[in-house]
Structure formats: structure tokens, C-alpha cells
């Protein structure tokens, strides 16, 4: 194999390794973001469950009539 072709293959391998490392960093960041968002959704669901258990809410949804009618 000539030196030019070998050098081209080495450059391609180096680029692939760089891209793999960058993608790994992106995936790690997204994993952390998903964990934070999952925790926030769980907190919101818990709060809403507590609100429903207390009988409150006060949010009119759709065609429901407010209690003062």
C-alpha cells in the first residue's frame, strides 16, 4: 500500500474517532437532560396527584361549567 493511501486512511480513521467522541458527548448531555426532565415531570405529576386528592384544582377544562353557575 502506498504512503498516500495509508495517510488518507489514517486521516479518515482519526475523523471517525473525533466524530464518535463528539457524538458520545452529545449523548451523555442528552442523558443528563432527560434525567432532569423526567424528575421534573415526576414532581409535577406528584403535585397534581396531591391537588386532586385534596379535591381542589380549580381549572376549568373544555366544556365544563365553573362552579359558580
N, C-alpha and C positions, 0 to 999 in steps of 0.2 A: 504494500500500500504506500502510495507516495505521501510526502510530508504535507502537501497542501490538503489532501483529502483527510488525513488524520487530524490536522489542525481544525478543519471545518467540523468534523465530528466532535472534537473536544469542545469547541465553542457551542455547538448545539447542546451537548450534554450539560455544560455549565448554565446555559439559558434555561434548560428544563429544570435543573436543580433550583435555580433562582425563582422560577415561577412556582415550583412546588412549595418552596419556603414561604413565598408571599401568600399563596392560597391557604397554607396551613395557618398563618397568622390571621387571615380573614375568618377562617372557620372558628378559630379559638375566640376571636372577638364576638362573633355571632353567637357562639355558645354561651358566653357570659351575658350578652344582651337578652337572649332567650330565657336564661335563668332568672334574670331580674324581672323581666316582663311576666313570666309565669308566677313569680312570687307576688307581684302586684295584682294580678288577676285573682289569685287565691285570696288575697286580703280583701279585695273588692267583693268577691263572692261571699266571704265570711261576713262582712259588714252588711251586705244586702240580706243575708240569711238572718242576721240578728234583727234587722229592721222589720223583716216580715214576721218574725217570731213575736215582736213587740206589738204587732198589729198596726204599726204606723206605715208610713210610706208617703202618702200624700201626693203621689204622682198620678195624674190622670193620663191613661193610655187609651188611644183610639177613640171609640165612641162612648166610653164610659162617662156617665154624668158625674159631676162633682157632688160631694155630699150635701151641699147647701141647696140643691134643687129639690 
